[in-house]
Amino acid sequence: MVDPSDIDFYSLGFNFIETKTMFMANHRDGKWDGGRLIPYGDFEISPASCVLNYGQGIFEGMKALKTKNGEITLFRPEENAKRFNFSARRMLMPEYDVNNFLNAVKSVVKANEDYIPPYDSEGALYIRPILFGYGPILGVHSSEEFKFIIFTVPVGPYFPEGFKGIDLEISKEYTRAAPGGTGSAKTICNYAGTMLPAKQAKARGFAQIIYLDAVHMEFIEEVGAANFFAMINGKLATPRKTGTILEGITRESILELASKKLGLEIEERDISYKELFNESCTEVFCSGTAAVITPIASVNLEGNERVFNNRAPGKITNKIYELLTGIQRLDLEDEFGWMTKV
Ligand SMILES: *Cc1c(COP(=O)(O)O)cnc(C)c1O
């Protein structure tokens, strides 16, 4: 573990830092044990474990924030608990009771309270619940033993240099998920395959890839591990839930804020990448727990570039960012009842 007094909370990025305590529960003989807080550390695993051989594993990503008054908040954690169970069912793993999940998250955050970055650093304590098939197998079938672990990492603000747009490349080569597959589950299987395309895009100077749908190679799905939004003809559009996109909690919250607070018309629909090259598309951004709201400065495909708003964040992007982060840090009233105090 790293001593919290040795951490400069004002220069954190998104890198692993070991904290003091983790939560661990085990599922054996068809049931969960009570789970407990233990010192963060390594554990042994069989070379024949299902997760190592066949990828039977899922995760979640959440953040605990310090408010101006020094309170600790979580953003819609029950939604993460429900999605965790949705992912578990898809990967043939046992669910974890939603209330027990919430209590476990709160207890880990409390135990690692000294690692939560201060309010004015704009950082957060990133919370990472994982669940995986732990027991040995040989044939392709489910493990009979599972581990549920929650660990935490202090992370910096997503925009250390300020709220700036990123450059993205539309991929006509790689896809992320196909109909009938696991795209809408937060399974570990969906992420290793995106590392090579992301690395290649970075080498060409792009921050990430925009993935298109696997059937037509035309409709936008996601930006790496973030959901996609575009202002088109004055309406806020986002890809509809087809089972191939990860249904982000930030995405859902943005749709609610846009319609209820900004009075915008929202559209969940197929969005062709061609629409991004049209003047009727005025601003684009992506969203997620890690990405918060990230403005997109340009999209690129085979040498064609579309720059948005002279690379500056758009008006709606700014407004939604202010609303969302304002509520999350309790600088604005929590009028939708989204915040949980730890
Ligand atoms: C986690 C994730 C998101 C964002 O979901 P949030 O609930 O908003 O954090 C989007 N896309 C992918 C692929 C993800 O894994």
The ligand as a Tripos MOL2 file, in Angstrom:
@<TRIPOS>MOLECULE
LIG
   15    15     1     0     0
SMALL
NO_CHARGES

@<TRIPOS>ATOM
      1 C1        -18.4620    1.3420  -18.5980 C.3       1 LIG1
      2 C2        -18.6350    1.6400  -20.0420 C.ar      1 LIG1
      3 C3        -19.3190    2.7820  -20.5030 C.ar      1 LIG1
      4 C4        -19.8120    3.8780  -19.6070 C.3       1 LIG1
      5 O1        -20.7450    3.4670  -18.6700 O.3       1 LIG1
      6 P1        -21.0280    4.3870  -17.3810 P.3       1 LIG1
      7 O2        -22.0530    3.6340  -16.6360 O.co2     1 LIG1
      8 O3        -21.5200    5.6890  -17.8770 O.co2     1 LIG1
      9 O4        -19.7260    4.5030  -16.6610 O.co2     1 LIG1
     10 C5        -19.5190    2.9130  -21.8680 C.ar      1 LIG1
     11 N1        -19.0440    1.9980  -22.7440 N.ar      1 LIG1
     12 C6        -18.3600    0.9040  -22.3400 C.ar      1 LIG1
     13 C7        -17.8810   -0.0680  -23.3470 C.3       1 LIG1
     14 C8        -18.1200    0.6970  -20.9830 C.ar      1 LIG1
     15 O5        -17.4330   -0.3670  -20.5840 O.3       1 LIG1
@<TRIPOS>BOND
     1     1     2 1
     2     2     3 ar
     3     2    14 ar
     4     3     4 1
     5     3    10 ar
     6     4     5 1
     7     5     6 1
     8     6     7 2
     9     6     8 1
    10     6     9 1
    11    10    11 ar
    12    11    12 ar
    13    12    13 1
    14    12    14 ar
    15    14    15 1
@<TRIPOS>SUBSTRUCTURE
     1 LIG1         1 GROUP 0 **** ****
